[in-house]
Amino acid sequence: MPTVLVNVRLDSKTVETLKTIASGKGEKNLSNVIREALAEYISAYTGEPTLRGLQRKISEIDNRLRRVEDSIIK
């Protein structure tokens, strides 16, 4: 898919938060973090699944299954 350059202005606090997130994920470019954040934001409105959203659902199902298993064992 072709990409389009989008210029935005961010306050310094937001930039520092993005840098912290990027360094924690091992990303060298803030643009990768911003792309992922935009995809998640758009997904919240469109309902289109993202990898992070699917992973979140899997984790929730796994936690519920673990609770059911624990109650059966008891």
Secondary structure per residue as TSV (DSSP state, phi and psi in degrees):
chain	resnum	aa	ss	phi	psi
A	1	M	-	360.0	133.3
A	2	P	-	-67.2	148.4
A	3	T	-	-105.5	155.7
A	4	V	-	-127.0	132.2
A	5	L	-	-74.2	129.5
A	6	V	-	-125.2	124.4
A	7	N	-	-96.3	134.0
A	8	V	-	-136.1	157.1
A	9	R	-	-111.0	131.1
A	10	L	-	-122.8	147.7
A	11	D	-	-75.2	161.2
A	12	S	H	-63.1	-32.8
A	13	K	H	-65.2	-41.9
A	14	T	H	-64.9	-41.3
A	15	V	H	-63.0	-42.3
A	16	E	H	-64.1	-39.8
A	17	T	H	-63.1	-44.0
A	18	L	H	-61.9	-40.4
A	19	K	H	-63.5	-40.1
A	20	T	H	-63.6	-45.0
A	21	I	H	-62.6	-46.2
A	22	A	H	-61.8	-44.4
A	23	S	H	-67.3	-35.0
A	24	G	H	-66.7	-29.8
A	25	K	H	-92.2	-4.6
A	26	G	T	78.3	17.8
A	27	E	-	-83.3	141.0
A	28	K	S	-92.1	-25.4
A	29	N	-	-113.3	131.4
A	30	L	H	-64.9	-27.1
A	31	S	H	-61.0	-33.0
A	32	N	H	-65.4	-40.5
A	33	V	H	-66.9	-42.2
A	34	I	H	-64.8	-41.3
A	35	R	H	-60.1	-44.7
A	36	E	H	-65.0	-40.9
A	37	A	H	-63.4	-42.0
A	38	L	H	-63.8	-41.2
A	39	A	H	-61.7	-42.0
A	40	E	H	-67.0	-40.9
A	41	Y	H	-63.2	-46.3
A	42	I	H	-64.8	-38.6
A	43	S	H	-61.3	-34.6
A	44	A	H	-62.6	-29.7
A	45	Y	H	-93.1	-32.7
A	46	T	H	-94.7	-22.1
A	47	G	-	82.8	0.8
A	48	E	-	-70.3	132.3
A	49	P	-	-72.0	146.9
A	50	T	-	-120.2	164.7
A	51	L	H	-60.2	-41.8
A	52	R	H	-64.5	-41.2
A	53	G	H	-64.3	-41.3
A	54	L	H	-65.7	-39.5
A	55	Q	H	-63.6	-38.6
A	56	R	H	-62.8	-43.8
A	57	K	H	-64.1	-40.9
A	58	I	H	-61.5	-42.8
A	59	S	H	-63.4	-42.2
A	60	E	H	-62.9	-43.7
A	61	I	H	-64.2	-41.7
A	62	D	H	-61.7	-42.0
A	63	N	H	-64.9	-42.4
A	64	R	H	-63.7	-42.3
A	65	L	H	-62.7	-40.6
A	66	R	H	-62.9	-40.0
A	67	R	H	-65.4	-40.7
A	68	V	H	-63.8	-44.1
A	69	E	H	-61.4	-41.8
A	70	D	H	-63.5	-40.7
A	71	S	H	-69.8	-32.3
A	72	I	H	-69.6	-40.1
A	73	I	H	-64.3	-37.4
A	74	K	-	-73.5	360.0
